[in-house]
Amino acid sequence: MVTLINRVEAGPRELRHPEKQNKPDSPILKKPDWLRVKAPGSAGYNETRGIVRDAKLVTVCEEAACPNIGECWSKNHATIMIMGDTCTRACAFCNVKTGLPQPLDADEPRRVGETVALMKLSHVVITSVDRDDLKDGGAEHFAEVIRQIRAQSPKTTIEILTPDFLRKEGAAEIVIDAKPDVFNHNLETVPRNYLKIRPGARYFHSLRLLERVKERDPQQFTKSGIMVGLGETREEVMQVMDDMRSAGIDFITIGQYLQPTRKHAAIDRFVTPDEFKAYEAIARAKGFLMVSSSPLTRSSHHAGEDFERLRAARAAKK
């Protein structure tokens, strides 16, 4: 977690986050023991890495510097990031490269479907960068990826983690109508933090997006997550839970924010495992079908196993 990773491999003078270069450095807090993970390098990890490279696909596991990459890739799990590696937003927490993206790759949906079939995935998570430069925000590309996975690996269940499609009329409906099994869009933080942490987004727009999924297709599971350790209060987190439940969201994830570089938003504090357990108990009491709350929880971590639990919880409720 050092400033050196703020440069991309493409060129020595190209910055990963050019918009952050004039910001003052933030202190990097020492990680507590409960956040330490093994460095990746197993045979399974290398096999997954090879498959991703051969298919010329991008993963959020690498781009977002996910701490769980070693565990997930060793189990042949990877979250595929479509529409390139460059985001049009500049969120204060995110390690994904920012700038002007390349045109969409029309062959990408086919390659994604082919890779999912090759990896014999029972469950796959597809996410993307924000593409504010596109008229539909990339909605049709998302839909085509879903269709290709259905065609090439029909038994695979599909979870999508989408942008907010802000100011893209009709875009969300294109993706909803492609019928993924899980529609995920993260709120990321409490409303008070949006101008600082997620300035290109709007809290209630994101909430409304997930509510629209349920209105249009009640059978689709909806999912959303937040990070803690950004200065939020316990009461604010509980209010977000209430807002999510009002929007009919089935599954909430809560994880510790980890600062990618000194130019990103500073960590306010490390939330303890006991506090995460308390958040889990509160969320379950509020009626979520599924809750994942731990320091290393991420949107896609254990997504396949969690989907099976989610489906079982709905069946038990009926």
C-alpha positions in Angstrom: 0.0 0.0 0.0 2.4 2.7 -1.2 2.3 5.6 -3.7 4.4 3.6 -6.2 1.4 1.7 -7.4 -0.1 5.0 -8.5 1.7 4.5 -11.9 0.3 2.1 -14.5 2.4 -0.4 -16.4 1.6 1.2 -19.9 4.2 3.9 -19.6 6.6 5.3 -17.1 5.1 8.8 -17.2 1.4 7.7 -17.2 -0.3 8.2 -13.9 -3.0 5.8 -12.7 -4.9 8.6 -10.8 -3.8 11.9 -12.4 -6.6 13.9 -10.7 -5.2 13.0 -7.3 -1.6 14.1 -7.8 -2.0 17.6 -6.3 -3.7 16.2 -3.2 -1.7 16.1 0.0 -0.5 12.7 1.2 -2.6 11.0 3.8 -1.0 8.9 6.5 -1.1 5.1 6.0 -2.3 3.3 9.1 -0.7 0.0 10.1 -3.0 -2.9 9.5 -4.2 -4.9 12.5 -3.6 -8.6 12.6 -7.1 -9.5 11.5 -6.5 -7.8 8.1 -3.4 -9.6 7.2 -3.7 -12.1 4.3 -1.2 -14.5 2.6 0.5 -13.3 -0.6 -0.9 -14.9 -3.7 1.1 -17.5 -5.6 -0.6 -21.0 -5.4 -0.9 -23.3 -8.4 -4.6 -22.5 -8.6 -3.9 -18.8 -8.5 -1.5 -19.0 -11.4 -3.9 -21.1 -13.4 -6.7 -18.6 -13.0 -4.3 -15.8 -13.8 -3.2 -17.6 -17.0 -6.8 -18.1 -18.2 -7.6 -14.4 -17.6 -4.5 -13.3 -19.5 -5.1 -15.7 -22.4 -8.7 -14.3 -22.8 -7.4 -10.7 -22.6 -9.9 -9.9 -19.9 -9.6 -7.4 -17.0 -10.5 -8.3 -13.4 -11.5 -6.0 -10.6 -9.5 -8.4 -8.4 -6.3 -6.9 -9.8 -7.5 -3.4 -10.7 -9.0 -2.6 -7.3 -6.1 -4.3 -5.5 -8.5 -6.7 -3.6 -7.0 -8.3 -0.5 -8.8 -11.5 -1.2 -7.3 -12.2 -4.7 -5.0 -15.0 -3.5 -7.9 -16.9 -1.8 -10.4 -16.4 -4.7 -8.0 -17.1 -7.6 -6.7 -20.2 -5.9 -10.3 -21.5 -6.0 -10.7 -20.6 -9.7 -12.9 -17.6 -8.8 -12.4 -14.2 -10.5 -14.6 -11.2 -10.9 -14.5 -10.0 -14.5 -14.5 -6.3 -15.2 -15.9 -5.4 -18.6 -15.7 -2.3 -20.8 -12.0 -1.7 -20.2 -9.7 -0.8 -17.3 -10.3 3.0 -17.3 -13.1 4.7 -15.3 -14.6 8.1 -16.1 -15.2 8.7 -12.4 -12.6 9.6 -9.8 -13.9 8.3 -6.5 -11.7 9.0 -3.5 -11.6 5.4 -2.4 -11.0 3.5 -5.6 -7.8 2.1 -7.1 -9.2 1.6 -10.6 -7.4 3.7 -13.3 -9.2 7.0 -14.2 -9.2 8.9 -17.5 -10.6 8.7 -21.0 -11.5 5.1 -21.8 -10.9 3.3 -25.1 -13.9 2.4 -27.4 -15.9 -0.7 -26.4 -14.5 -4.1 -27.6 -17.4 -5.7 -29.5 -15.8 -9.1 -29.1 -15.5 -8.9 -25.3 -19.0 -10.4 -24.5 -18.1 -13.5 -26.5 -14.8 -13.9 -24.8 -16.3 -13.5 -21.4 -18.9 -16.3 -22.1 -16.1 -18.5 -23.5 -14.0 -18.0 -20.4 -16.8 -18.7 -18.0 -17.5 -21.9 -19.8 -13.8 -22.8 -19.8 -13.5 -22.2 -16.1 -16.7 -24.3 -15.5 -18.0 -21.6 -13.1 -21.2 -22.4 -11.3 -21.5 -18.7 -10.4 -19.9 -15.6 -12.0 -19.7 -12.0 -11.0 -19.4 -9.4 -13.8 -18.6 -5.8 -13.0 -17.4 -2.7 -14.9 -15.9 0.7 -14.8 -18.2 3.7 -15.0 -18.6 4.7 -18.7 -20.2 8.1 -18.5 -18.9 8.7 -22.1 -21.4 6.2 -23.5 -24.9 7.2 -24.3 -26.3 4.2 -22.4 -23.5 4.0 -19.9 -22.6 0.5 -21.3 -26.0 -1.0 -20.5 -26.3 -2.9 -23.8 -22.8 -4.2 -23.4 -23.7 -5.6 -20.0 -26.8 -7.2 -21.5 -24.8 -8.8 -24.3 -22.3 -10.2 -21.8 -25.2 -11.8 -19.8 -26.7 -13.3 -23.1 -23.3 -14.7 -24.1 -22.8 -16.4 -20.7 -26.3 -17.9 -20.9 -25.6 -19.2 -24.4 -22.1 -20.7 -23.6 -22.5 -21.7 -20.0 -26.3 -22.1 -19.4 -25.9 -23.6 -15.9 -23.9 -20.7 -14.6 -25.7 -18.2 -12.3 -24.9 -14.6 -13.0 -24.3 -11.8 -10.6 -23.7 -8.3 -11.9 -22.2 -5.3 -10.1 -23.1 -2.3 -12.1 -22.5 1.4 -12.3 -25.3 3.8 -11.4 -26.2 4.7 -15.0 -26.6 8.3 -13.8 -28.4 10.5 -16.4 -28.7 7.5 -18.8 -32.5 7.2 -19.3 -33.7 3.7 -20.0 -30.2 2.2 -19.4 -31.0 0.4 -16.2 -34.0 -1.3 -17.7 -31.9 -2.8 -20.5 -29.7 -4.5 -17.9 -32.7 -5.6 -15.7 -34.4 -7.1 -18.7 -31.4 -9.2 -19.5 -32.3 -11.0 -16.2 -29.2 -11.6 -14.2 -29.7 -13.7 -11.1 -28.3 -11.0 -8.8 -28.3 -7.3 -9.5 -25.7 -5.6 -7.3 -25.0 -1.9 -7.1 -23.0 -0.6 -4.1 -23.9 2.5 -2.1 -20.3 2.4 -0.9 -20.7 4.8 2.1 -23.2 6.9 4.1 -24.9 9.9 2.5 -22.9 12.4 4.4 -19.7 11.2 2.8 -20.8 11.3 -0.8 -19.3 14.7 -1.8 -16.0 13.7 -0.4 -15.8 9.9 -1.2 -18.1 9.4 -4.2 -18.5 12.9 -5.8 -19.7 11.7 -9.2 -22.7 9.8 -7.7 -25.9 10.5 -5.8 -27.0 8.5 -2.9 -30.7 8.5 -3.5 -30.2 7.8 -7.2 -28.2 4.7 -6.4 -30.9 3.6 -3.9 -33.7 4.2 -6.4 -31.8 2.2 -9.0 -32.0 -0.9 -6.8 -35.6 -0.2 -6.0 -36.4 -0.1 -9.7 -34.9 -3.6 -10.2 -37.4 -5.0 -7.7 -40.3 -3.1 -9.3 -39.5 -4.3 -12.8 -38.5 -7.9 -11.9 -39.4 -9.0 -8.3 -37.6 -12.3 -8.7 -34.2 -10.8 -9.2 -32.1 -10.7 -6.1 -30.8 -7.3 -5.2 -27.6 -6.6 -3.4 -25.6 -3.6 -2.1 -22.6 -2.9 0.1 -20.9 -0.2 2.1 -17.4 0.3 3.4 -16.7 1.3 7.0 -13.7 3.1 8.4 -14.4 6.3 6.5 -15.6 8.4 9.5 -19.2 7.2 9.5 -21.1 6.7 12.7 -22.9 3.5 13.9 -26.2 5.4 13.6 -25.5 6.4 10.0 -24.8 2.8 9.1 -28.0 1.6 10.6 -29.9 4.4 8.6 -28.3 3.0 5.4 -29.6 -0.4 6.4 -33.1 1.0 6.8 -32.9 2.8 3.5 -31.8 -0.5 1.8 -34.6 -2.4 3.3 -37.1 0.3 2.2 -35.8 -0.3 -1.3 -36.3 -4.1 -1.0 -32.6 -5.0 -1.1 -32.1 -8.6 -0.2 -28.4 -8.8 0.5 -26.0 -6.4 2.3 -22.3 -6.5 2.4 -20.2 -4.5 4.9 -16.4 -4.4 4.8 -13.4 -2.5 5.9 -12.2 0.4 3.7 -8.5 -0.1 2.8 -6.6 2.9 1.4 -4.9 2.1 -1.9 -2.3 5.0 -1.9 -1.4 8.0 0.1 -3.4 10.1 -2.4 -6.7 8.4 -1.6 -9.1 9.0 1.2 -7.6 8.3 4.5 -8.8 5.5 6.8 -10.5 7.0 9.8 -10.1 3.8 11.8 -10.0 0.0 11.6 -13.4 -1.4 12.7 -13.0 -4.5 14.9 -14.3 -8.0 14.1 -16.7 -7.7 17.1 -18.2 -4.5 15.6 -18.7 -6.3 12.3 -20.5 -9.1 14.0 -22.8 -6.6 15.7 -23.6 -5.0 12.3 -24.4 -8.5 11.0 -26.8 -9.1 13.9 -28.5 -5.8 13.4 -28.9 -6.3 9.6 -30.4 -9.7 10.0 -32.9 -8.3 12.6 -33.9 -5.7 10.0 -34.9 -8.4 7.6 -32.1 -8.9 5.0 -32.2 -12.4 3.5 -28.4 -12.5 3.5 -25.6 -10.5 5.3 -21.9 -10.6 4.9 -20.1 -8.4 7.4 -16.4 -8.8 8.2 -13.2 -6.8 7.8 -12.3 -8.6 4.5 -15.8 -8.7 3.1 -16.0 -7.5 -0.5 -18.9 -7.5 -2.9 -17.7 -10.6 -4.8 -16.0 -12.5 -1.9 -17.6 -15.9 -1.6 -20.3 -14.8 -4.0 -21.1 -18.3 -5.2 -21.6 -19.7 -1.7 -23.5 -16.6 -0.6 -25.8 -16.9 -3.6 -26.8 -20.5 -2.6 -27.5 -19.2 0.9 -29.5 -16.3 -0.5 -31.6 -18.7 -2.6 -32.1 -21.0 0.4 -33.2 -18.1 2.6 -35.8 -17.0 0.1 -37.2 -20.5 -0.1 -37.3 -20.9 3.7 -39.1 -17.6 4.0 -41.8 -18.7 1.5 
